[in-house]
């Protein structure tokens, strides 16, 4: 009886078969859960891109009004997942944003004789912004009956949109990056742009298109340089030509 009180307890643990079963279950769960995490990351990428663009538009309009000058914000898309080239190469998956301001408060170009904006007469408003995992997209019109993506206000005109197929023609007053005096060699030429006047008016593609009641920039997620056409996580950023009110519509 005395010896039984000090009996050594045999070590216990998992058998090899039990470990193999647990590892198999974990592997199966990882395979099932991984696509969900990929989807969440993609959603975060395009949502973050929308707020980055919204902030850039708001800052450009505020600067134009505060400094009584003209400001232009341009959009360029290049291949994602690889270094930017010089000069730039068009592609899919990375949106490049540049904002410049008139140095003397004028439009720089002649409204009656439209031409590229002189890089020696403007200043770089902020650093170049690059947004990964996002594609400029053109979407069908909203119904205009509500506040969701599908029921958002209709932009109506193709010239009131910035996307992959819009505007239908490049700007007649494009601008370059970088700017300066003397004029540097251009790495980017922005032919999709929004112009803000000293009164805060927003005009897509500068002076070759009229002011629109509703203007729209469309965004769609990508995986590398491939557009995720099956994703429902698409976004439209809308703003008025006169009011400057910006709103993000998500599906």
C-alpha positions as CSV (number, residue, x, y, z in Angstrom):
1,X,0.0,0.0,0.0
2,X,2.9,2.4,0.8
3,X,4.5,1.8,-2.5
4,X,1.3,2.6,-4.4
5,X,1.2,6.1,-2.9
6,X,4.4,6.9,-4.7
7,X,3.6,5.2,-8.0
8,X,5.1,7.2,-10.9
9,X,2.5,8.5,-13.3
10,X,3.2,7.3,-16.9
11,X,3.7,10.2,-19.4
12,X,0.7,10.8,-21.6
13,X,0.4,12.6,-25.0
14,X,-0.9,12.4,-28.6
15,X,-0.2,9.4,-30.7
16,X,1.3,9.8,-34.2
17,X,-2.1,9.0,-35.7
18,X,-3.8,11.7,-33.7
19,X,-1.3,14.3,-34.7
20,X,-1.7,13.4,-38.4
21,X,-5.5,13.7,-38.1
22,X,-5.2,17.2,-36.4
23,X,-2.7,18.4,-39.0
24,X,-5.0,17.2,-41.8
25,X,-8.0,19.1,-40.2
26,X,-6.0,22.3,-39.9
27,X,-4.8,22.1,-43.5
28,X,-8.4,21.6,-44.7
29,X,-9.6,24.6,-42.7
30,X,-6.8,26.8,-44.1
31,X,-7.8,25.9,-47.7
32,X,-11.4,26.8,-47.0
33,X,-10.7,30.0,-45.1
34,X,-7.9,31.4,-47.4
35,X,-10.2,32.7,-50.2
36,X,-12.3,34.6,-47.6
37,X,-9.2,36.4,-46.3
38,X,-8.1,37.2,-49.9
39,X,-11.6,38.7,-50.5
40,X,-11.4,40.8,-47.4
41,X,-7.9,42.2,-48.3
42,X,-9.1,43.0,-51.8
43,X,-12.2,44.8,-50.4
44,X,-9.9,46.8,-48.1
45,X,-7.6,47.8,-51.0
46,X,-10.3,49.2,-53.2
47,X,-12.0,51.0,-50.3
48,X,-8.8,52.5,-49.2
49,X,-8.2,53.6,-52.8
50,X,-11.6,55.3,-52.9
51,X,-10.9,57.3,-49.7
52,X,-7.4,58.3,-51.0
53,X,-8.9,59.6,-54.2
54,X,-11.8,61.4,-52.3
55,X,-9.3,63.1,-50.1
56,X,-7.1,64.2,-53.0
57,X,-10.2,65.7,-54.8
58,X,-11.2,67.5,-51.6
59,X,-7.7,68.9,-51.0
60,X,-7.5,70.1,-54.7
61,X,-10.8,71.9,-54.5
62,X,-10.0,73.5,-51.1
63,X,-6.6,74.7,-52.4
64,X,-8.1,76.2,-55.6
65,X,-10.6,78.2,-53.6
66,X,-8.2,79.2,-50.8
67,X,-5.5,80.4,-53.1
68,X,-7.8,81.8,-55.9
69,X,-6.1,79.6,-58.5
70,X,-6.7,76.7,-60.8
71,X,-5.8,73.2,-59.7
72,X,-5.7,70.0,-61.8
73,X,-5.7,66.4,-60.5
74,X,-4.8,63.7,-63.1
75,X,-5.2,59.9,-63.1
76,X,-3.0,57.4,-64.9
77,X,-3.0,53.6,-64.7
78,X,0.0,51.4,-65.0
79,X,0.9,47.7,-64.4
80,X,0.8,46.6,-60.8
81,X,3.4,44.6,-59.0
82,X,6.4,46.0,-60.9
83,X,8.5,49.2,-60.7
84,X,7.2,52.3,-62.6
85,X,9.0,53.0,-65.8
86,X,10.2,56.3,-67.2
87,X,8.5,57.2,-69.4
88,X,5.5,55.4,-67.9
89,X,3.9,52.3,-69.4
90,X,0.1,52.1,-69.5
91,X,-1.3,49.0,-67.8
92,X,-3.7,47.7,-65.1
93,X,-3.7,47.5,-61.4
94,X,-1.9,50.7,-60.1
95,X,-3.5,54.1,-60.2
96,X,-1.1,57.1,-60.2
97,X,-2.5,60.4,-59.1
98,X,-0.8,63.8,-59.6
99,X,-2.1,67.3,-58.5
100,X,-0.7,70.5,-59.8
101,X,-1.7,74.2,-59.4
102,X,-1.4,77.3,-61.5
103,X,1.5,79.4,-60.3
104,X,-0.1,82.7,-61.3
105,X,-3.8,82.0,-60.8
106,X,-4.7,81.8,-64.4
107,X,-5.8,78.8,-66.5
108,X,-2.2,78.7,-68.0
109,X,-3.7,77.5,-71.3
110,X,-5.8,79.7,-73.7
111,X,-9.4,78.5,-73.4
112,X,-9.9,79.4,-77.1
113,X,-6.8,77.5,-78.2
114,X,-6.5,74.5,-76.0
115,X,-3.0,72.9,-75.6
116,X,-1.0,71.0,-73.1
117,X,-0.5,72.8,-69.8
118,X,3.0,74.4,-69.6
119,X,5.0,72.6,-67.0
120,X,7.0,75.7,-66.2
121,X,3.9,77.7,-65.2
122,X,2.6,75.3,-62.6
123,X,3.7,73.9,-59.2
124,X,3.4,70.4,-57.8
125,X,0.7,70.5,-55.2
126,X,1.7,67.3,-53.4
127,X,3.7,64.2,-53.9
128,X,2.8,61.7,-56.6
129,X,0.3,59.2,-55.1
130,X,0.2,55.5,-56.2
131,X,-2.6,53.2,-55.3
132,X,-2.1,49.5,-55.8
133,X,-4.7,46.8,-56.5
134,X,-7.2,49.1,-58.1
135,X,-8.5,49.7,-61.7
136,X,-10.2,52.7,-63.2
137,X,-13.5,51.4,-64.4
138,X,-16.5,52.6,-66.3
139,X,-19.9,51.3,-64.9
140,X,-23.5,51.4,-66.2
141,X,-25.6,54.3,-64.9
142,X,-27.3,54.2,-61.6
143,X,-31.1,54.4,-61.5
144,X,-31.0,57.6,-59.5
145,X,-33.7,56.3,-57.1
146,X,-31.6,55.9,-53.9
147,X,-28.3,55.9,-52.1
148,X,-26.8,52.5,-53.1
149,X,-24.3,51.8,-55.8
150,X,-27.0,50.5,-58.2
151,X,-29.5,53.3,-57.3
152,X,-26.9,56.2,-57.3
153,X,-27.5,59.3,-59.4
154,X,-26.9,58.9,-63.1
155,X,-23.8,60.7,-64.5
156,X,-25.6,60.4,-67.9
157,X,-22.8,61.6,-70.1
158,X,-19.7,59.5,-70.9
159,X,-17.7,62.8,-70.7
160,X,-18.8,63.0,-67.0
161,X,-16.9,59.8,-66.1
162,X,-13.3,58.8,-65.5
163,X,-12.8,55.1,-66.0
164,X,-11.2,52.6,-68.4
165,X,-13.5,53.5,-71.3
166,X,-14.2,57.1,-70.3
167,X,-13.8,59.9,-71.1
168,X,-14.1,58.8,-74.7
169,X,-11.4,61.2,-75.8
170,X,-8.2,62.3,-74.1
171,X,-8.0,65.8,-72.5
172,X,-7.0,68.6,-74.9
173,X,-5.2,70.2,-72.0
174,X,-3.1,67.3,-70.6
175,X,-0.4,67.9,-68.0
176,X,2.8,66.1,-67.1
177,X,4.8,64.9,-64.1
178,X,7.2,66.2,-63.1
179,X,6.8,69.9,-63.6
180,X,9.3,72.8,-63.1
181,X,11.4,75.4,-64.8
182,X,13.2,74.6,-67.0
183,X,10.7,72.0,-68.2
184,X,11.8,68.5,-67.2
185,X,11.3,65.4,-69.3
186,X,7.9,63.9,-68.7
187,X,7.5,60.6,-66.9
188,X,3.7,60.7,-66.8
189,X,1.3,62.5,-69.1
190,X,-2.2,62.8,-67.6
191,X,-5.0,62.8,-70.1
192,X,-7.7,61.9,-67.6
193,X,-8.1,64.9,-65.3
194,X,-10.4,67.0,-63.2
195,X,-9.9,70.8,-63.2
196,X,-11.0,72.9,-60.1
197,X,-11.5,76.6,-60.7
198,X,-11.0,79.4,-58.0
199,X,-14.8,79.2,-57.4
200,X,-14.5,75.4,-56.7
201,X,-16.1,74.3,-60.0
202,X,-15.1,70.8,-61.0
203,X,-14.7,70.0,-64.7
204,X,-13.7,66.6,-66.0
205,X,-10.9,66.7,-68.6
206,X,-10.5,70.4,-68.2
207,X,-11.9,72.8,-70.8
208,X,-13.0,70.4,-73.6
209,X,-15.9,69.2,-71.6
210,X,-18.7,71.3,-70.0
211,X,-19.6,71.4,-66.3
212,X,-21.8,68.4,-65.3
213,X,-24.4,68.1,-62.6
214,X,-22.9,64.7,-61.6
215,X,-19.4,63.4,-62.3
216,X,-18.1,60.0,-61.5
217,X,-14.8,58.1,-61.0
218,X,-15.2,54.3,-61.1
219,X,-13.0,51.8,-59.2
220,X,-12.7,48.0,-59.4
221,X,-10.4,45.7,-57.5
222,X,-7.5,43.8,-59.2
223,X,-5.3,40.8,-58.5
224,X,-2.0,42.0,-59.9
225,X,-2.7,43.1,-63.4
226,X,-5.9,41.2,-63.8
227,X,-9.2,42.9,-63.1
228,X,-11.4,41.0,-60.7
229,X,-14.5,40.9,-62.8
230,X,-16.4,38.6,-60.4
231,X,-16.0,40.9,-57.4
232,X,-19.1,42.8,-56.3
233,X,-16.9,45.2,-54.4
234,X,-17.0,48.0,-56.9
235,X,-17.0,51.7,-56.0
236,X,-18.2,54.9,-57.7
237,X,-16.9,58.3,-56.4
238,X,-19.3,61.0,-57.4
239,X,-19.1,64.8,-57.1
240,X,-21.0,67.8,-58.4
241,X,-19.6,70.4,-60.7
242,X,-20.7,73.3,-58.6
243,X,-21.2,72.1,-55.1
244,X,-18.1,70.0,-54.8
245,X,-19.9,67.5,-52.6
246,X,-18.2,64.1,-52.8
247,X,-19.8,60.8,-52.0
248,X,-18.6,57.2,-52.2
249,X,-21.1,54.6,-53.4
250,X,-20.3,50.9,-52.7
251,X,-22.1,47.9,-53.9
